[in-house]
Amino acid sequence: MLFVAKFVVFVMVVCLLFPASSVYGHGLGIETISSIDVQGKSLTVTVEMPMYFENESEQITITAIEDETDETAKNVTFLIGLFHNGEMIFRNYFFAEDGILPINVKPTQEGKITIHGEQDSLLGAWHPTESNPIEITGSLFNSGGLYTFEIEVRTIDEPTNIIENSKVYKVDLTLIEQPTIEWQSMLAVFEDVLDHEKSITASINSIQSLSVKEEDFATMNFLQWFIDEQIEEEENAANILKQLQLIGDNGYGLLMLDKELAVRKFVEPVAK
């Protein structure tokens, strides 16, 4: 029962941080645009992107599939624009002979966006070859949040079959900032723990504030346990942090604190 309750609050926090008006579908990992009408053909376009960038280079894949045959479309030129926080990162033509467009992305701290690969002579569309895949480098995907892809289909079937006045389709995908997995000391660990608990408290308080504003008394009552719980969680993290500040690098002190924390027992809350 406790797990279910915490899961419900997690969902509520996610909904608060990523409101439905800002997200097309679930916005995590892969998104699909269905029933795209291109010269009488119905296409489905999917955009796949890692939920977080854990390697030096990651891949984004855009695929166009003909709904009637369930096979990839041929000779597709996409006009793709990428936006973050209302600012355009790039907008370029890309060509996929077999309907599958892999784009390697290598984020750097440099501001200039550079596209590497081959370009055709008709629209200047970038396309991959076996020896020269498409790679985009520069200051992109360096921060988490919602990224918007604006996609147009500009050619299909034949590279010279240019489609005028093509419709713009939008897809939103969420990039999650990769969590910290290494710390310099135990003190640094619990400094982050306390900050994390405070962020959880702030999220729950935001939901409670909205409940008060909407006079949603049932939700206010439901959240009260979590508010009380967060007071305890912040206090626990703060107390351990104070002990670590006193211990410093003393190995014996760290050993004794570890033993003290190891004997703590979880007490199941009593259902009201």
URNORNOR-V324302 format. One record per run of one state. SS is the DSSP state (a for helix, b for strand, c for the rest). FROM is the first residue (numbers start at 1). LEN is the number of residues. If there is no record, write none. Layout:
SS|FROM|LEN ; SS|FROM|LEN
This chain:
c|1|1 ; a|2|16 ; c|18|2 ; a|20|3 ; c|23|7 ; b|30|9 ; c|39|2 ; b|41|8 ; c|49|9 ; b|58|9 ; c|67|4 ; b|71|2 ; c|73|3 ; b|76|9 ; c|85|2 ; b|87|10 ; c|97|3 ; b|100|8 ; c|108|6 ; b|114|3 ; c|117|1 ; b|118|2 ; c|120|6 ; b|126|2 ; c|128|7 ; b|135|4 ; c|139|6 ; b|145|11 ; c|156|6 ; b|162|1 ; c|163|6 ; b|169|7 ; c|176|10 ; a|186|29 ; c|215|2 ; a|217|31 ; c|248|3 ; a|251|12 ; c|263|10
